[in-house]
């Protein structure tokens, strides 16, 4: 089956000089706009990068029992989630093995937006039995753009009619850009200061144009999957089908992992209401941790910043893939603002995540010079970078 274009494909195609695309969940995704991804990576780390993340699977959960349903699926404690808060979380099968990971945004008392790397509607529907809940696949109706980098806050402040200055880490707000209604979350997959914007697919091009036009004084560049992959490896962020397999895709038992084995034990709240996999995880309790090569170095930096890892700032007795809660060594920059106190109430102009990230890179480069190796340890393609973003294949497509 041939991939199709995303909601902003007409813009990414005109900007993609290399015509180097890959397939991601049935869509064309730019691998690199130029012959090499270096300039795009530099924009992520030193200016602002605009990334098309429309192929993410997105779901809207509403209804009288919406909160109960979400709490039944994920390992985090939804009762501790406030409106406007975003959780990064895994969800598991009955054996406590990770099926997928993603973000859940609480848009109202009984309204949630859920993102996933793999299709999840069937699993969600099967496990909603007995609850008054509506689960909608809004993947095609809602477009998503990631604006990442140290100048992203000032850029958004200049083009968006929204309270960006007071938007905390792993929180969401709403506003308008070029007259288009957008939801804005202070989240990302790069380990830098960044935001993700959610809008109706029919208006995505207008928002894309407004960001590119208004972002010129802030050094904005469009960035593809190769630059994003390098950034997420540096931040130590997990990628499904590269760093771990979904339990639904595993061919043998050794290819399945529990959250603690992936360094996500802090995102598991065993004392909350019953959830899928709870009994198995309680029985395991203490186990081995298959930490990424960069994780331990990253954890030493977690308490120094609030924006450095693309993971949320709240843990609920367990933990998620962001920057929060300290029961055990965790995954790239995750801390729970509920358990540990806020880590995100930092003035945007201070941009602590950027400084911490720069220090992490210096520390890592020093380690590499010392032992002659390179950290990361993740699946790479022929060009030496991770093969694909979540949900995408490793293949590259050239539109020539």
N, C-alpha and C positions, 0 to 999 in steps of 0.2 A: 504494500500500500504506500502510495506517495504521501509525504508530509504536506501539510498545508501551512499557509502563512498565519502568523499571530495577528492580533488586533492592530499592531503597529508595523506589520511587515512591509508596507509600502514605504515607510521611513527607514527602517533598518536596511532594506535592500538598496536604496539609493545611497546610503552612507557606507555600505560594505564594499570597499574597494577590492578586497581579496576574493569576494564571492565564496568565502569559506564558511559553510554552514554545517551543522549537524542536526540529526533528528532528536527531538525531545518530546516524548509523549505524543507523537503524531504531528508535531509542529516543526517548522524550520526555526532553528535557533542559531544565531551567529556564533561561530567559534572565535573568530578574530576579525575585526574590521579592516585591519591593515595586514601586511604580509607577516608581521610578528605582533604578539600581544603586549609588547613592552610598554608602549605609550598608554595603553588602556589600563594596565596594572599600575603605572605611575599615577594615573588620574585617581584611581581608588585610594592610593596611599597619600597623595599630596594635593589633590584638588577635589574634583567631583566626577563621578562616573554614573552614567544612566544605563541601566541594564534591563532588558526585556525579560521578565519572568512570568509572562502570561501563561506558559504551558503548565504551571503548577495546577494540580487538582484542587478545586475550591468547593466548599459545601456550606450551605446555610442551614442552621439548625434552629428551629423555633417551636413554640408550643408550650403548654402548661408544664410539661415534664422535661423541657429541654435541658435544664441544668442537671437533673437526675440522670438523663441519658448520657451527657458528656462525662459525668462523674463515673458512670458505669464502665465507660470505655477506657479512659486515660488513666495513667498512674498518678497524676497530680490531684490535689484536693480542690475541687471546684468550689466548695463552700468558702474557701479563703480567697476566691477570685472576685475582685471588684469590677464594676462596670467600667469599661475603658482600659482594662488590663489585658495583657497578652501573655499566654503561657506557651513556652516551648515544652513539648512532652512526647514521650514514646507511648505506644499502646501495644498490648500483648495478646497472645492467644491464651488458651486455658492452661498451658504448661508454663506460662510466664515468659515465653520467648517473644522477642520484639517482632511485631509485624511491620511497623512503620514509625516514623516520627514526623512531627510537623508543628505548626503553631495553631493555637486556638485563641481567638479574640472575643471577648465578651462585649457585645454591642448593646445589650440591654439585659434586664433581669432574666429573661428567658429567650435571648437571641444571641447566637454565636456564629462567627465565621471561622471555618476550619480549613487549613491547607494540608495537603499530603503530597508525597512524592509519587505514590502509586494509586491506582483507582481503589476507592474505599467504600463506594456507595453500598455495595452488596453486603459487606461486613457490618457497616453501620445499620442497615435496614434489618438484617437478621437479628441484631442484638438490641433492637428497639421494641421488641415484643412486650406488650402490656403497658406501654407508656404512651401518653398523649403528646406525640412529637412529630414534627414534619421535617424531613431531611431532603434538601434539594441540592442537586448537582448544578452549581452555578459557574462551572469552569469556563464555559464559552461566553456567558453573559457578563462576567466580571473580568476586566483586564488588570494586570499588575505590573508596575514598574518599580525597580529598586534604584534609589538615588543614594549613592554611597561615597564617603570620603570626607576629609576634614572641613571642606567648605560647603558641605551639603546643607547645614543648618542655616547659614546666611543666605544661600541660594533660595531655599524654600521660603525663608522669611521675606525675600524680595518678590517672589512670584505668587505666593499662596496667601489667600485671605484666611488664615488659621493661626491659632496660638502656638507657634512653633517653639518660641523661647521657653515656655513653661512645660513643654511636653517631655515627660520623663522617659527613662529607659524602659522598654517593653510596656509602653502605654500607647494608646491610640486616641486620636481626635478626628474631627471632621472639619471640612472647610471647602473652599472653592479655588480652582486654578483656571483662569481664562473663562470664568463663568460656569465651569464644570464642577459638579459636586464630587468631592473625593474624600475617601477615608485615608488618614495618614497614620502609620504606626512607626514608632522609633525602634525598628528592628532591621535585621540584615544578615548577610551570610559572608561577611568579609572581615570581621574583627575590627572594623573602623566605625567612626561615627556614621550613622546612616539611617535611612528611612525607606519604607515601602509604601507605595501609593496604590489605592484600589479604586477603580472607577468603572462606569458602564463601558463595555467594549466599544460601543459606537462613538464614544467621545475620547477614546484613548489617544488618537492622533493629535487632537487639539492639546491635550495635556503634554504629550511628548514634545510637540513644537514649542509650547510655552516654556518648558524646562530647558530645552536646547537654546532657545533664543535668550531667555533671561539668565541662563547659566554662563554665557560667554565671559562676563567679568570675573567669574569664579573658576575658570579653567575647565569647564565641563567637557567631557568626551563620552561618546557611546562606548560601552565595553561589552565584550562577548564572554563566552563560557570559559575560554582558556585563562583569561585574566581573573575571572571569578574563582576558578578552581585553584589557582595559585594562592589567592588571598585566603580562601577557606582552609587550605592546607596549613598556611602559616598560623592561622587562628586555631588550628586543631579541631575543626568542625567536621562531624561525621557526614559521610555521603553514602546513601543506600546503593547497593550493587557494586560499590567500590571498597568501602571499609567494612561493611557487613551486609549480610543477606537478610531479606525478609524471611520470617519462618515459613511463609507460604510458598517461597521459591526454593528453599533449601532442598538439596538432593539427599543429604545425609545429616544425621543428628548433630555432627560436629560443626555444621554450618549455621546452627541456630544459636542465638545469644540472648541472655537475659539483660535487662538494663544495667545491673551492677557489672556484668562482664564487659559492657561497653563503656564503663565509667560513668553511667547515668543513674547510679543508685540513689543519689540525692534527689532524684526526680520521682522517687517511688514513696508514696505515703501509705504505709501498711495499716495505719490506724484510722484511715478514713472509712466511709461506707464501702460496701462490697464492690469490687471491680473485677473485670476479667483478668485472670492470672494471679489474683491476690494470694490464694492459698499456696500456689507453687512458689511464689516469691517469698512468702513468709517462711516456708520450709527451707528454702535456700539460704536466706538471710545473709550468711557470710559465704562469699565465693571468690573465685579469681576474677581479675579485672584485665580485660584486653585493652589496655590504654594505648592510645596513639602515641607515636614517638614524641610529639611536641606537647603532650598534655601536661606532664609534670612541670615543665618549665612554665607553661601557661598558668597553671594553678598558682604558682608562686607570685604571679603578677595580678591575679584576680582581685585581691583586696585593694589594689592600688588604683583601680579605675572602674568605670561603669559602662563604657561603650566598647570595650575591646574585643568582644567575641561573638556577637550574633546570637547570644543566648539570653534568656530573660533573667530578670533580677529578682525572681521570687521562687522560693522553695517552700514546700509545704510539708515538712517532715521528711519528704523525699527530695527530689530535685529534678531539674530539667536541663536541657542542653544549653542553658545560657549562663548567666553569671550570678549564682546564688546558693546558700546552705552548705554546711561543711561536714557531713557525716563521714565521708570517705573521699578519696581522690576522685575528682570529677572530670567531666569532659570540658573541652575548651571554654573557659570563661563562663561559668554559670554560677549564679549566686541567687539565693532566694531573699527578696527584700522583706518577706514576711517573717522569716526566721532570723535573718542576720541584721535586719534593719536596712533602710534604703541604701543602695549603692549608686543610685542614679540621680540624686538631687544635686547635680553639679552644673554650674553655669556653662552654657554651651560654648561660650567663647574660650573656656579653659581647655576644652577638647582633650580630657585626660586619656581617652582611649587611643588617641593618635600618638601621644607621647609614650604611653605604655607599649603600644605596638612597635614604635621605633626602637625602644629599648629591647623588646623581645627579639627583634631582628638582629640587633647588635650582639645580644647574648648568644643567639643561635649561630651567627656567623663565626663568633669566637670559638664556639664548641666545634664547628666544622673544621676550622683551621687547626684545632688541636688534635682531632682524631682522624681527620682526612675523610670523613663521611658526611653525608647530607641527611638532615632529619626529615621526617615526614612519613616514610614507609608506606605510602599509599599507592594504589594502582595507577600506573602511568601509561600514556600512549607512546608512540614512536618519538614524539617531540619532547618527551621527558616531563610532561605535565599530566595531572589526573585526566582520565579519559572522558569523563562526562559529569554533568551536573545531575542532581537528583532526578531520577525518572528518565534520563536521556540515555541513548545508546552511545557506544564508544565510536561509532562510525562517523566519519566526516563527509560532508556533501559539498561538492563544488558546483555552483550554479553557472557553469560555463558551457 
